[in-house]
Amino acid sequence: MSTQKFLDIAKKLFPTSTSDHQIAKFISRTLINNSTPLHINPSLISNLNSHITHLVLSNENIPAQSCLNFFNFLKTNPSLTPHKPNLQAYITLIFRLFKARKFAQAKVLLNSVALSHSLSDIESLVADNCEAPKVVVKLFDMLFRVYADNNKFEEGLRVFEYMKNNGFEIEERSCMVYLLALKRCDQLESLFEFFNRMVESGVAITVYSTTIVIAQFCKNGKLDKARELMEEMIVRGVKLNGYTYNTMMNAYMKKLDLEGVKEMLSAMEKEGVAHNVATYTLLINWYANSGRIEEAEKVFEGMREKGIEGDVHVYTSIISWYCKLGNMKRAFALFDELTERGLVPTVQTYGALINGICKTGKMEAAEILLNEMQSKGIDINRVIFNTLMDGYCKQGLIEEAWRVQSIMEKRGLEADVFVYNVMATGLCKLNRHNEAKNLLVSMVDRGVTPNTVAFTTLIDIFCKEGNFVEAKRMFREMESKGESPNTVTYNALIGGYCKKGMMKEAHKLRNEMEDKGLMPDVYTYTSLVHGECISGKIDEAVKLFNEMPQRGLHQNQITYTAMISGLSKVGRSTEAFRLYDEMIEAGLTPDDTVFSSLVGSVHCAQP
């Protein structure tokens, strides 16, 4: 029926005195006979009011979808009628949609209601509708979720209490929506309080809501609370699953709590919860992180013996650890096994292999892997680009590193602080200090904030140039920018001062770093030993050399060489040869400098 024809009939049938029921009846007949949305002339429904709308929407002979079309027509054509759907219209239509099981559409309407009307008004209208209790429960359950979705936690809690006080059944999955919303907004205390309210209100708690709370306790480092809740829920008959135990185990692993890990494994066995792929992945990483790769391999083999096929994440995890240990043969054997099983390597899998290959210096092999990866449609990410640049820089192939950076930037990935640090370090290894310095200075102009590594590299460059004024200025600027100097930073300054024989300044820095809780390492002591030898204070050097083992530090080849050289120059050949023997016993290989020094010491010792 055309809009104009509909208008003509309406004018004939409905003089101004026409009753609401007659108008509603005509509109209802039109909606029943026309399933498509209405397109009504502005003058057609000038007599429409809220009562007529209610009569139309509550007419169960009209399909729910037609009611929704009529409702949307009123909402989207404000120029046709001053009458807008009121709260009663919304609630009436929502109930109609519930009965027709059109829950998605009902939720959209309820969302509008929740954002524009008070909860007390909604409660009052729902009570007046005299709908079946089951439908009323469904509406409040959905309203509870809608409030949670919109982070209206106070109103959501009032709905929860309303449902509880009226004896409505409260579904756990709706409570989970509320819990997850609280978690999303970091309202953690409210999350814990609400879970307790769920328990006290008799909500049927399952492993799912329990695990949400346990996971949050673990994330906040409250493992005792998580453990307490876990045990309480077991007593209440809640059957925990692998995800729950894995969450607890992961938290214990992060705290390096071996006993806690063992207790979780024991609890899983006691409760009959089988290890899943995620459990094995956690254990493999745990053992590998502890340097126990053989144990990690045993776990991997044990998983397969139990008929649990590892997924790509398990393979990637163990491949990554073999790459870190430099066992590329085993890493590639596992990679081949992964592909033979039909698993598709991820960018992380290729990233681990490329990182391992770059550490061996085989950059051509890394490029082959890169091409294979791209041929399979896997995009190169920032981490892999950075790995390649680092690999090229370590091999002194700075131009190749620039080439990789250029490709990266063409793909929309701007150089970050890591890239600048890698490039600067590569340039320094080639003694291209000015280029490195200019690169790091230009970084700030490009909007990249220097970090501790960048400042330390600049400080080291200035020290090598003997420009201690600029080195100290950079040190102060670093602290003013909130970047804390680390042991490497102090070592750069101490090493610079020692090479110039400025031992007073070097020792002052050593004391300063210790005051800040930074412990001197082998490099620190080696620099000081070398500096004292340069200054001719051999006894001070010997004292520092002997202090190292007392502080748990093992002298390295450079330390021995500096000390032997210093003793030799002043003719203390007996002590020099004794240190030479110690050096051999420690498994260190003397270089030509040591032999030259020892020969010189013999000549110096002769009358």
Buried (B, 14 or more C-beta within 10 A) or exposed (E): EEEEEBBEBBEEEBEEEEEBEEBBBBBBEBBEEEEEEBEBBEEBBEBBBBEBBBBBBBBEEBBBBBBBBBBBBBEEBEEBBEBEBBBBBBBBBBBBBBBBEBEEBBBBBBBBBBEEBEBEEBBEBBEEBEBEEEBBBBBBBBBBBBBBBBEBBEBBBBBBEBBBEEEBEBBBEBBBBBBBBBBEEEBBEBBBEBBEBBBEBEBEBBBBBBBBBBBBBBBEEBBEBBBEBBEEBBEEEBEBBBBBBBBBBBBBBEEEBEEBBEBBBEBBEEEEBEBBBBBBBBBBBBBBBEEEBEBBBBBBEEBEEEEBEBBBBBBBBBBBBBBBBEBBEBBBEBBEEBEEEEBEBBBBBBBBBBBBBBBEEBBEBBBEBBEEBEEEEBEBBBBBBBBBBBBBBBBEBBEBBBBBBEEBEEEEBEBBBBBBBBBBBBBBBEEBBEBBBEBBEEBEEEEBEBBBBBBBBBBBBBBBBEBBEBBBEBBEBBEEEEBEBBBBBBBBBBBBBBBBBBBEBBBEBBEBBEEEEBEBBBBBBBBBBBBBBBBEBBEBBBEBBEBBEEEEBEBBBBBBBBBBBBBBBBBBBEBBBEBBEBBEEEEBEBEEBBEEBBEBBEEBBEE
